[in-house]
């Protein structure tokens, strides 16, 4: 994954994705790894909500906040997304 950040401009996140084999489907159950724990930090409500819904639908454990200050408070408190 790569990130691009410049103050005053939108952030960009890019992750390469390989196409699935013909006729196959991907599900969280097919992956042996446990769900990821993800903290979304974005000041745009539509971006937060879109990412939250997309990541939750894939089985990941997700929290979303609107500021770095809120994110640091969560990280410092030890709150986990399944709580």
C-alpha positions, -999 to 999 in steps of 0.1 A, spaced: 0 0 0 12 35 -7 0 68 7 2 103 -5 -3 132 18 1 169 14 -13 194 39 -44 212 25 -50 184 -1 -69 151 0 -49 121 11 -46 92 -14 -42 55 -5 -34 29 -31 -33 -8 -27 -25 -32 -55 -52 -59 -60 -47 -91 -80 -77 -103 -101 -94 -135 -89 -90 -167 -108 -117 -173 -134 -148 -187 -117 -136 -181 -82 -151 -160 -55 -133 -144 -25 -148 -144 10 -134 -136 44 -140 -173 54 -115 -184 27 -87 -165 44 -69 -181 73 -59 -148 89 -80 -132 116 -99 -101 108 -78 -69 106 -83 -42 133 -85 -9 115 -88 27 128 -101 51 101 -91 87 107 -107 113 83 -124 146 88 -148 140 59 -179 122 72 -187 106 38 -152 92 35 -153 78 70 -187 62 65 -178 47 31 -146 32 43 -162 20 75 -190 2 56 -167 -13 30 -142 -26 56 -169 -39 80 -186 -58 51 -153 -77 44 -153 -89 81 -127 -65 95 -130 -49 129 -133 -12 123 -135 21 143 -138 55 126 -130 89 141 -128 125 127 -95 137 140 -59 127 149 -66 138 184 -95 113 187 -74 86 171 -46 92 196 -71 91 225 -84 57 213 -49 43 207 -38 55 241 -69 41 259 -65 6 245 -100 5 231 -105 -23 206 -130 -22 177 -149 -53 189 -158 -36 222 
